[in-house]
Amino acid sequence: MISAFFGCSSAYGQKEIFIKQIAFKLANVSDVDYENEYFLTMKFNKGSTYKFKITNHRDNFAGEAILELMDANTLIITNQFNEKYYETFNFVCNKTAFYDILVRFKDKRPGNSLIDILLVQ
């Protein structure tokens, strides 16, 4: 089940607390798929809202980062839905657990991106 709030506006009085920044640079695409991905496991807490902000095209790399948040083998949320691509999206956590974050570049292109993970309060 994929559920999320996509957007970049925040309600009056909300504050964002920086949690982590992921820097992922892929200069050369490998024939081995997993060598073209960045993988990280993070704990998210039930009832909390997390914001993911993606900055692409660093150092003139063409690739756009695709982020997938997984609970075991289940896709929880991604920033590409059908043909729409989102550079900012929120995730409302419904279960305290360790989640896998998988980052790769769209169309298997080289890329250089930053992903900021923030707690929204």
N, C-alpha and C positions, 0 to 999 in steps of 0.2 A: 504494500500500500504506500503510495507516494502522497504525502500531504505537506503543504508548506505555504508560507506567505512570501510572495515575491514582491520586491519593491525596495526602495531606498529611503522612503520618508520615515521619520520617527515621530511619535506623538510627543506633545509638549510634556516635559518633565521626565522623559526617559533618558537614561544615561547608558553609555556603552563602555564596558570595561574590557580592555585588551587582555586576551588570554594567550594567544600564540600566533606566530607568523610562520607560514610555510613558504620557503623559497625553492622553486623547482625550475631548473634549467636543463634543457635537453638540446644539446648542440648537434648531435648526430643520432638519427633514428636507427635502431637496431632491428635485425630480423627476428629477434627474440622479444615477444610482446612485453613480458614482465620487466625487461630492461628499459622500457620506455615509460614506466610508471613510477609514481612516488606513492609509498604506502606508510600509513601511520595509524596507530590505535590511540583513541582518546576516550576518557570517561565524560559522559554528559549526564546531567541530573534532571530527574523528573520535575516538571513544572517550570523549568527554565527555558528561556528563549535565547538562541544563539544566532548571531549574524555572521555570514560569510561574505567577505568582500574580495573580489578577484581583480588584480591589476595585471593586464596582459601587455604584450608587445614591448617588454623591457629590452633595451639594447637592440631595438629594431627586429626582434624575432617575430615571425608571423603567427606562430601557434597561439591558439586560445585554449586555456586550461578548462578541462571538463572535470568537475569534482563529483564523486559519488560517495554518499554516506551509507554505510552498510551495517546492518545488525545481523551478524553471522552471514548467511548467504542471501539475505533479503535486502533489496535496495529500499532505503528509507526516503532518500531525496537526492536529486541531482540538479545541476544548474542548466542542463539542456533538456528541454521537454519538447518533443516533436521537432519542429524547425526553429523554435525560440531558444535564445541563449540569454542567460541572466548573469550579470557580473556581480550582483548583490542579491542575496536571498536570506530569509530567516528560517530557522528550524525550531519548532516548539517540541521539546522533548517530552514524550509520554511515558518513558520508562528509564530509570537510572540504570545505566549499563555502560560497558565498553563498546564503542563503535569503531569500525574501520573506516578510514578516509583513504580513498583511492583517487589519485590525480593523474591524468594523462592529457595529451594534447589532441584536439579535434583534428580529424583527417590525417592522423599520424604524421604531423608536421613537427619540425623543431620549434621549441618555444622557450620563453623565459618569463615566468609569472610569479607574482606574490599573492598569497592568500592569507588574509587577516581573519582570525576567528575572535569574535567579541561576544561577551555576555551582555544581553540587553536587560536593563532593570527599570 
